[in-house]
Amino acid sequence: MGPMTGLRLLPWSGPDGKPCYLASDDGQSLLNRRADEIEALQVAMGRELLRHARVLLEDRKADVRELRFLAERLCEALRDVLRVAESRGGRLAVQENDGDGGPGSAPECGGGSA
C-alpha cells in the first residue's frame, strides 16, 4: 500500500463501540500495517466461516442451537468484512480524488458505524 491522505477507518472499534480512524500520510506506518494484517485475517475468517456454514446447513441433524450460533458468527463476520470494504472504499475515493482532483470522481464514503 502506498502513501495515503485523509482518514482511514480501522478494522476495530474504540472502547465505546464507535469507529476508530487513523490520520496518516504514511501508508507503511506500523499502525497501517497492523490494520492491513487484521483486515486480511477478518476476510480469511469470513471465508472459513462461510465454508463451515455450507457444511452445517447441509447437515439435516443440525439443531437450532448450532444454527443460532452459526448465524451469530456469520453476523460478526459480515460486520467485519463490511467495515473492511468501507475502509478500502474510502481510501480508493481519496486516491481517485488525488489523481484528478475533480469533484464527483469518486463515491462518497459514509461515516456509519459497524
N, C-alpha and C positions, 0 to 999 in steps of 0.2 A: 504494500500500500504506500502511496507517495504522499507528499505534503497535502494538507487539507486546511481549510479555513472554516470558521463557523463552529457551531456546537455539534458534538457527537453524542447521540443517545447511547448510553452504556447498557450492556446486557444484564444489569441488575438494578434493583430499586434501593432507595435510601431506607433508613430505619423507619420512616413514617409511611413507607409504601409508595412514595412518589418517585417518578423517574429521576435518574441521575444523568447529568450531562458533563462532558469534558470539553473545555475550551483549549484547543492546542493547534498550533500550525505544524507540529512535528508528528507526522503520521507514523513514525517509528519510535515514539516515546515508549517507555516501559508500560505505562497505563494503556496506551493504544494497543500495544502488542498483547497485553493480558486480555483486553476486551476482545480482540480478534480470536484468541485461543478459546475463550469462553463461548463466543458465538459459534465457533466451529464445533465445540463439544455439544452445545444445545441442539444444533442441527443434526448431528450424528445421533444423539439420544432420541430425538424425534423420529428419525428413520428407524431405529431399532425398536422403538415402541410401536410404530406402525406395523412392523413385521410381526411383533408379538400379538398385536390386536387381530391381525388377519388369522393367525393360528387359533387364538382363543375364540373368535367368532365362528370359526368352522367347527369347533368342539360343541356338539349338541349337549354335552354334560356340564357345560359351564353354568354356574349358578348366578343368581342375582348379585350376590356379594362380590364375586370375581368381576362381573361385568361393570358393577358400580365403581370398583377400584380402578378398572381399566379406563372408564370414562373420566374419572378424576385425573388420572395421569395424562390422558390424551388432552384434556383441557389445559393442564400445566404446560405440556409440550407445545401446544398450539399458541398459547400466550407468549412463550419464549421465542418461538420462530417468528411470530408476528412482530415482536419487538426487534428482532434481528432485521427483518425486512424493512421496518420503518427506519431503523438506523441507517441501513445501507442505502435506502431510497433517499433519505435526507442528504447523505454525503454525495450521492450521484447528482442531486439537484444543485448542490453547491459547486461541484466540479463543472457541470454544464453551464451554470451561470458565470463562472470564472472564465470559461472558454470563449464565450462570445459576448458576455456582458449584456445581452439583450433581454428585455423583460419578457416573461411568458415562455422562456425557452425550456423551463423545467417545471414539473408539477410542484405544487405547494406541499410542504411536509407538515402535517397536522401535529399538534402538541398533546395528543391524548395520552393517557396513562395505560399501562398494560398490567 
